[in-house]
Amino acid sequence: LNGGLVLQLKPGKLDVLIEAATVAPDRRFRCEAIINLSIVRAMGTPDEKETAEKVLADLAISEDEMIAAAAVWSRKIEPDEEVLKEWLVPPYR
């Protein structure tokens, strides 16, 4: 990102996000994981991006309308440093 933020997932984190996005019993946690997958889709390694995109594509056709809408939105947004500043809890450093 032009000398800006760099995304480095801890080993296993992507699997945790995918599990939460797909099978968490609470929609709130599923949607939070879906939003995090949008960040991975935009800023992860090529393999992480591809995996996140596939999961979001599957979720975008979910029978659960809220989950599908969150996934569709997460495939459209392009998180960047400015967006992340808005999403992070202050103070941003």
Residue, then its C-alpha position, 0 to 999 in steps of 0.5 A: l500500500n505505497g508504504g502504508l499499512v501491510l496486512q500480515l495474518k497470524p498463522g491460522k487466522l484466515d481459517v478462524l475468520i472463515e469458520a466464524a463467517t460460515v458457521a458462527p451461531d450468532r449473526r453479529f460474529r458472522c458479519e464481523a468475520i465477513i467484514n474482516l474477510s473484505i480486508v483480507r480480500a483487499m490486502g492479503t497475500p495473493d492466496e489469502k485474497e483468492t480464498a477470501e474472495k471465494v468464501l465471500a462469493d459463497l456467502a453472497i448467495s446464502e439463504d440468510e439475507m443478512i449474511a448474503a447482504a454483508a458478503v455482497w457489500s464486502r465484495k464491493i468495498e475496497p478497504d484502504e488505509e483511510v477506510l481502516k482509520e474509520w473502522l478502528v477504535p481510536p487511537y489510530r497510530 
